[in-house]
Amino acid sequence: MLTKTLRIPRERSEPGREEAIAPEARIAGIRPSSPSEERGERAERGARRALRMRRILLAFTFASLAGVFPSFAAAVEPRVLLVGVWPNRLRFFDESTEEVVGEMQLRYGAVTNVFGSDRTSDYRRFFFVTDRMEAVEVVDIASKTVVDEVKLSSPERRVRMYGAAPDAAGKVLYITVEAVGMEVDRFLPETVDVVRYDLESHRLLDSFPLPPEIEVLGLPPLLRPAPDGKTLYVLSQNIYVLDIETHQIVDKIDLSKARAPGYTAPGLGFSPFEASPGILYGFYRSPDPILNKTMFGITRVDLERREVTSFDVSTDLKVEWFTLSPDAKRAYGGMDDMVAVDLEARTLLVRKEGVERGRQNTAMVVSSDGTKLFVGGVGPLIHVYDAKTLEPLRQIHAGGDIMNPPQSLPRSIFGK
């Protein structure tokens, strides 16, 4: 917001002007002011008016800025970390005190979502794959109870589920599946990749295979229903837009196109990060034919606008997992190495090599005040780092082996 400085004109007395003396002044015996005194009084009145105007303008400016730049304390809501723990528990940790503030049990065992658990946009419902990938449990966060479940297997048919993504209204689930017919003497794989399930009527709405043009990179693709309720984004090597009714590709966001000869395409990496509905981030690696080095960079995708932007950050790093600070000005990456990146300046701020080993770093969460970085994965510990320096601070014991890495949710949704 730009604020203009208003210049208030000063009053001037015309040279040679004679001031008239009111008769009432003569009768009352009041001595008329001299021209120099009159000029001084007018200057004083003008200064007082200017001071009042400046105060009004200053108050208006502060009121306007308060609307554009709300206070940090008001803008940031305290959050709670949700962690899935063996054998069948969800535990909740206050990010400020790092203490357990709640716990609940699932019905069918440990969480086994491939890409982490999906949720509704308001954080009120989470969808956990359990029962050795044969059930989806619907958890209400406020009451901390399982309020619904989805099971698709039968004695004649085994259906394994990899992930469940709700539509914008939270009423329909899009589930990636692998289905096998159970014959007496053999298994018969079915050509079904996606199931559409109505949570209100508990009815299977549709099931279909993905078009053959969609490349499956070893794992089922990530699904993201579009807000319009008519299309479905399928995240693979590229991003495909499917018509829900016809199951046909109606558009494509090309992530396989190199920006120049000699480079590779700036994809989203193994596990894209959804910063907000329809905005995805991820890491990429590409050879630089000029420097003769492998470069590491960040890709941003706007699904609705079909826009892809990317930029190089540094030479190759062993990072895969991506997360953002609450103000979206810093990005963090982890796997074996850890990095902090300034997204505005597009520069590498901190680089720590060989920090995390094995699979103990599969998820990263930045605290609501931006000061701490929570890192979790396989094992019983959540590692806490200083978000500015990436130096280790302490460890939080999750209470068992972590099956669902830390995910954050607003404290107001969690309740007491």
HELIX and SHEET records of a PDB file:
HELIX    1   1 PRO A   23  ALA A   28  1                                   6    
HELIX    2   2 PRO A   35  VAL A   68  1                                  34    
HELIX    3   3 PHE A   72  ALA A   75  1                                   4    
HELIX    4   4 ARG A  411  PHE A  414  1                                   4    
SHEET    1   A 4 VAL A 100  GLN A 105  0                                        
SHEET    2   A 4 ARG A  89  ASP A  94 -1                                        
SHEET    3   A 4 ARG A  79  VAL A  85 -1                                        
SHEET    4   A 4 ILE A 402  PRO A 410 -1                                        
SHEET    1   B 4 ASP A 118  ARG A 119  0                                        
SHEET    2   B 4 ARG A 125  THR A 130 -1                                        
SHEET    3   B 4 ALA A 135  ASP A 140 -1                                        
SHEET    4   B 4 THR A 145  VAL A 150 -1                                        
SHEET    1   C 3 ARG A 157  PRO A 166  0                                        
SHEET    2   C 3 VAL A 172  MET A 182 -1                                        
SHEET    3   C 3 PHE A 187  PRO A 189 -1                                        
SHEET    1   D 4 ARG A 157  PRO A 166  0                                        
SHEET    2   D 4 VAL A 172  MET A 182 -1                                        
SHEET    3   D 4 VAL A 194  ASP A 198 -1                                        
SHEET    4   D 4 ARG A 203  PHE A 208 -1                                        
SHEET    1   E 4 LEU A 222  PRO A 225  0                                        
SHEET    2   E 4 THR A 231  LEU A 235 -1                                        
SHEET    3   E 4 ILE A 239  ASP A 243 -1                                        
SHEET    4   E 4 ILE A 249  ILE A 253 -1                                        
SHEET    1   F 4 PHE A 273  SER A 276  0                                        
SHEET    2   F 4 ILE A 279  ASP A 288 -1                                        
SHEET    3   F 4 LYS A 293  ASP A 302 -1                                        
SHEET    4   F 4 GLU A 307  THR A 315 -1                                        
SHEET    1   G 4 VAL A 319  LEU A 324  0                                        
SHEET    2   G 4 ARG A 330  MET A 335 -1                                        
SHEET    3   G 4 MET A 338  ASP A 342 -1                                        
SHEET    4   G 4 THR A 347  LYS A 352 -1                                        
SHEET    1   H 4 ALA A 363  VAL A 366  0                                        
SHEET    2   H 4 LYS A 372  GLY A 376 -1                                        
SHEET    3   H 4 LEU A 381  ASP A 386 -1                                        
SHEET    4   H 4 PRO A 392  HIS A 397 -1                                        
END                                                                             
